[in-house]
């Protein structure tokens, strides 16, 4: 994942276990811990955006579906996504 634009320096405190995992991952990938952190953050942000799009797609489908059983299934799935299992 390429870095676009100007870089901004941020300070982050990591739990020891997480820091060790990041270091081990960086070593195995022959890269820096900073690069690993940037990649993980970008992947997490993309994942959150995908979840949001999935949710909004389900809401749209619920609004347009006329089949009662499909509407109930969508309502259950949306409730699970919103409130957990």
MDTraj code that builds the backbone (N, CA, C; nanometers):
import mdtraj as md
import numpy as np

residues = "UNK UNK UNK UNK UNK UNK UNK UNK UNK UNK UNK UNK UNK UNK UNK UNK UNK UNK UNK UNK UNK UNK UNK UNK UNK UNK UNK UNK UNK UNK UNK UNK UNK UNK UNK UNK UNK UNK UNK UNK UNK UNK UNK UNK UNK UNK UNK UNK UNK UNK UNK UNK UNK UNK UNK UNK UNK UNK UNK UNK UNK UNK UNK UNK UNK UNK UNK UNK UNK UNK UNK UNK UNK UNK UNK UNK UNK UNK UNK UNK UNK UNK UNK UNK UNK".split()
xyz = np.array([
    [0.0843, -0.1180, 0.0000],
    [0.0000, 0.0000, 0.0000],
    [0.0883, 0.1235, 0.0000],
    [0.0709, 0.2043, -0.0969],
    [0.1550, 0.3217, -0.1127],
    [0.1061, 0.4358, -0.0235],
    [0.2022, 0.5095, 0.0295],
    [0.1685, 0.6263, 0.1093],
    [0.1491, 0.7436, 0.0142],
    [0.0359, 0.8117, 0.0265],
    [0.0060, 0.9251, -0.0583],
    [0.0138, 1.0523, 0.0226],
    [0.0676, 1.1563, -0.0366],
    [0.0718, 1.2854, 0.0309],
    [0.1778, 1.2925, 0.1387],
    [0.1674, 1.3981, 0.2163],
    [0.2639, 1.4248, 0.3217],
    [0.2399, 1.3338, 0.4411],
    [0.3461, 1.2840, 0.4984],
    [0.3363, 1.1983, 0.6165],
    [0.3205, 1.2850, 0.7416],
    [0.2427, 1.2359, 0.8353],
    [0.2207, 1.3041, 0.9617],
    [0.2719, 1.2135, 1.0728],
    [0.3503, 1.2684, 1.1598],
    [0.4079, 1.1911, 1.2688],
    [0.3072, 1.1803, 1.3828],
    [0.2834, 1.0592, 1.4307],
    [0.1931, 1.0324, 1.5426],
    [0.2662, 0.9433, 1.6418],
    [0.2367, 0.9641, 1.7682],
    [0.2933, 0.8803, 1.8729],
    [0.1838, 0.7882, 1.9246],
    [0.2138, 0.6589, 1.9302],
    [0.1160, 0.5613, 1.9731],
    [0.1784, 0.4700, 2.0780],
    [0.1075, 0.4484, 2.1869],
    [0.1526, 0.3548, 2.2892],
    [0.0841, 0.2209, 2.2628],
    [0.1644, 0.1169, 2.2465],
    [0.1118, -0.0164, 2.2202],
    [0.1313, -0.1053, 2.3421],
    [0.0363, -0.1935, 2.3675],
    [0.0600, -0.2936, 2.4715],
    [0.1815, -0.3778, 2.4327],
    [0.2534, -0.4263, 2.5302],
    [0.3772, -0.5003, 2.5053],
    [0.3555, -0.6174, 2.4098],
    [0.2499, -0.6929, 2.4313],
    [0.2233, -0.8088, 2.3459],
    [0.2022, -0.7662, 2.2013],
    [0.1293, -0.6589, 2.1802],
    [0.1051, -0.6091, 2.0444],
    [0.2349, -0.5604, 1.9818],
    [0.3149, -0.4882, 2.0576],
    [0.4429, -0.4379, 2.0066],
    [0.5338, -0.5533, 1.9647],
    [0.5358, -0.6599, 2.0421],
    [0.6177, -0.7761, 2.0070],
    [0.5675, -0.8421, 1.8791],
    [0.4361, -0.8496, 1.8652],
    [0.3782, -0.9090, 1.7437],
    [0.4112, -0.8246, 1.6213],
    [0.4041, -0.6916, 1.6358],
    [0.4373, -0.6013, 1.5255],
    [0.5842, -0.6183, 1.4870],
    [0.6714, -0.6235, 1.5870],
    [0.8150, -0.6405, 1.5604],
    [0.8429, -0.7728, 1.4901],
    [0.7778, -0.8794, 1.5355],
    [0.7983, -1.0108, 1.4742],
    [0.7480, -1.0106, 1.3297],
    [0.6366, -0.9478, 1.3074],
    [0.5819, -0.9395, 1.1718],
    [0.6745, -0.8587, 1.0808],
    [0.7267, -0.7481, 1.1327],
    [0.8193, -0.6656, 1.0546],
    [0.9446, -0.7450, 1.0186],
    [0.9947, -0.8187, 1.1147],
    [1.1155, -0.8972, 1.0898],
    [1.0894, -1.0048, 0.9841],
    [0.9751, -1.0719, 0.9948],
    [0.9452, -1.1788, 0.8989],
    [0.9201, -1.1236, 0.7582],
    [0.8731, -0.9990, 0.7486],
    [0.8471, -0.9378, 0.6187],
    [0.9653, -0.8544, 0.5690],
    [1.0719, -0.8509, 0.6478],
    [1.1913, -0.7729, 0.6126],
    [1.1563, -0.6267, 0.5865],
    [1.0815, -0.5692, 0.6784],
    [1.0409, -0.4297, 0.6678],
    [1.0446, -0.3669, 0.8070],
    [1.0070, -0.2418, 0.8160],
    [1.0090, -0.1730, 0.9447],
    [0.8781, -0.1924, 1.0197],
    [0.8848, -0.1756, 1.1510],
    [0.7638, -0.1821, 1.2328],
    [0.6683, -0.0703, 1.1919],
    [0.7216, 0.0437, 1.1545],
    [0.6383, 0.1549, 1.1097],
    [0.5567, 0.1153, 0.9869],
    [0.6210, 0.0500, 0.8909],
    [0.5514, 0.0070, 0.7688],
    [0.4414, -0.0929, 0.8031],
    [0.4713, -0.1855, 0.8950],
    [0.3712, -0.2841, 0.9371],
    [0.2524, -0.2128, 1.0003],
    [0.2780, -0.1161, 1.0870],
    [0.1696, -0.0422, 1.1518],
    [0.0854, 0.0332, 1.0501],
    [0.1499, 0.0979, 0.9547],
    [0.0761, 0.1710, 0.8510],
    [-0.0113, 0.0749, 0.7715],
    [0.0444, -0.0389, 0.7317],
    [-0.0325, -0.1375, 0.6551],
    [-0.1510, -0.1904, 0.7349],
    [-0.1288, -0.2195, 0.8635],
    [-0.2373, -0.2701, 0.9476],
    [-0.3468, -0.1655, 0.9665],
    [-0.3085, -0.0407, 0.9864],
    [-0.4071, 0.0663, 1.0030],
    [-0.4867, 0.0855, 0.8745],
    [-0.4185, 0.0871, 0.7597],
    [-0.4882, 0.1022, 0.6322],
    [-0.5841, -0.0136, 0.6082],
    [-0.5411, -0.1360, 0.6386],
    [-0.6284, -0.2523, 0.6217],
    [-0.7494, -0.2428, 0.7140],
    [-0.7283, -0.1976, 0.8355],
    [-0.8388, -0.1813, 0.9294],
    [-0.9375, -0.0762, 0.8834],
    [-0.8883, 0.0339, 0.8321],
    [-0.9764, 0.1396, 0.7813],
    [-1.0569, 0.0908, 0.6615],
    [-0.9921, 0.0164, 0.5730],
    [-1.0632, -0.0388, 0.4573],
    [-1.1697, -0.1384, 0.5014],
    [-1.1382, -0.2171, 0.6022],
    [-1.2338, -0.3136, 0.6541],
    [-1.3553, -0.2441, 0.7139],
    [-1.3327, -0.1382, 0.7904],
    [-1.4433, -0.0617, 0.8482],
    [-1.5316, -0.0012, 0.7391],
    [-1.4696, 0.0505, 0.6348],
    [-1.5456, 0.1099, 0.5244],
    [-1.6279, 0.0021, 0.4534],
    [-1.5698, -0.1168, 0.4351],
    [-1.6426, -0.2265, 0.3712],
    [-1.7616, -0.2691, 0.4567],
    [-1.7440, -0.2748, 0.5886],
    [-1.8539, -0.3085, 0.6790],
    [-1.9658, -0.2054, 0.6680],
    [-1.9274, -0.0788, 0.6618],
    [-2.0253, 0.0294, 0.6506],
    [-2.1038, 0.0162, 0.5203],
    [-2.0337, -0.0105, 0.4091],
    [-2.0993, -0.0247, 0.2800],
    [-2.1926, -0.1458, 0.2788],
    [-2.1504, -0.2541, 0.3425],
    [-2.2339, -0.3743, 0.3525],
    [-2.3619, -0.3424, 0.4295],
    [-2.3483, -0.2736, 0.5411],
    [-2.4626, -0.2350, 0.6231],
    [-2.5586, -0.1457, 0.5439],
    [-2.5038, -0.0442, 0.4785],
    [-2.5882, 0.0469, 0.4013],
    [-2.6568, -0.0249, 0.2855],
    [-2.5886, -0.1210, 0.2262],
    [-2.6491, -0.2011, 0.1201],
    [-2.7665, -0.2831, 0.1722],
    [-2.7507, -0.3382, 0.2917],
    [-2.8603, -0.4148, 0.3516],
    [-2.9782, -0.3241, 0.3851],
    [-2.9506, -0.2038, 0.4336],
    [-3.0571, -0.1083, 0.4636],
    [-3.1322, -0.0724, 0.3354],
    [-3.0588, -0.0493, 0.2289],
    [-3.1205, -0.0175, 0.0993],
    [-3.2069, -0.1333, 0.0511],
    [-3.1531, -0.2552, 0.0644],
    [-3.2288, -0.3728, 0.0223],
    [-3.3564, -0.3869, 0.1057],
    [-3.3472, -0.3600, 0.2362],
    [-3.4644, -0.3656, 0.3231],
    [-3.5704, -0.2640, 0.2788],
    [-3.5252, -0.1467, 0.2401],
    [-3.6182, -0.0414, 0.1984],
    [-3.6885, -0.0753, 0.0677],
    [-3.6263, -0.1544, -0.0173],
    [-3.6842, -0.1826, -0.1490],
    [-3.7491, -0.3198, -0.1600],
    [-3.7250, -0.4085, -0.0644],
    [-3.7799, -0.5442, -0.0704],
    [-3.9260, -0.5449, -0.0280],
    [-4.0061, -0.6160, -0.1062],
    [-4.1492, -0.6257, -0.0737],
    [-4.1861, -0.7625, -0.0162],
    [-4.0995, -0.8597, -0.0312],
    [-4.1256, -0.9947, 0.0207],
    [-4.1167, -0.9937, 0.1736],
    [-4.2249, -1.0282, 0.2442],
    [-4.2250, -1.0220, 0.3907],
    [-4.1197, -1.1105, 0.4583],
    [-4.0973, -1.2308, 0.4064],
    [-3.9980, -1.3191, 0.4686],
    [-3.8562, -1.2645, 0.4480],
    [-3.8295, -1.2092, 0.3318],
    [-3.6983, -1.1488, 0.3060],
    [-3.6777, -1.0264, 0.3939],
    [-3.7840, -0.9483, 0.4145],
    [-3.7752, -0.8303, 0.5021],
    [-3.7430, -0.8717, 0.6455],
    [-3.8077, -0.9772, 0.6941],
    [-3.7813, -1.0243, 0.8306],
    [-3.6376, -1.0733, 0.8447],
    [-3.5897, -1.1455, 0.7437],
    [-3.4510, -1.1945, 0.7463],
    [-3.3535, -1.0760, 0.7478],
    [-3.3782, -0.9766, 0.6645],
    [-3.2925, -0.8578, 0.6616],
    [-3.2968, -0.7836, 0.7946],
    [-3.4147, -0.7743, 0.8544],
    [-3.4268, -0.7084, 0.9850],
    [-3.3441, -0.7814, 1.0901],
    [-3.3503, -0.9149, 1.0895],
    [-3.2710, -0.9940, 1.1851],
    [-3.1214, -0.9723, 1.1634],
    [-3.0793, -0.9747, 1.0382],
    [-2.9364, -0.9561, 1.0067],
    [-2.8895, -0.8156, 1.0460],
    [-2.9706, -0.7159, 1.0171],
    [-2.9344, -0.5784, 1.0547],
    [-2.9283, -0.5629, 1.2065],
    [-3.0231, -0.6242, 1.2767],
    [-3.0216, -0.6176, 1.4227],
    [-2.8959, -0.6839, 1.4776],
    [-2.8558, -0.7963, 1.4185],
    [-2.7350, -0.8664, 1.4627],
    [-2.6104, -0.7813, 1.4370],
    [-2.6060, -0.7166, 1.3203],
    [-2.4924, -0.6295, 1.2905],
    [-2.4886, -0.5089, 1.3840],
    [-2.6053, -0.4570, 1.4165],
    [-2.6125, -0.3369, 1.4994],
    [-2.5875, -0.3665, 1.6465],
    [-2.6520, -0.4718, 1.6979],
    [-2.6485, -0.4977, 1.8413],
    [-2.5651, -0.6180, 1.8802],
    [-2.5160, -0.6936, 1.7832],
    [-2.4375, -0.8124, 1.8129],
    [-2.5260, -0.9347, 1.8235],
    [-2.4626, -1.0490, 1.8372],
    [-2.5370, -1.1749, 1.8406],
    [-2.6001, -1.2016, 1.9707],
])
top = md.Topology()
chain = top.add_chain()
for i, resn in enumerate(residues, 1):
    res = top.add_residue(resn, chain, resSeq=i)
    for name in ("N", "CA", "C"):
        top.add_atom(name, md.element.get_by_symbol(name[0]), res)
traj = md.Trajectory(xyz[None], top)
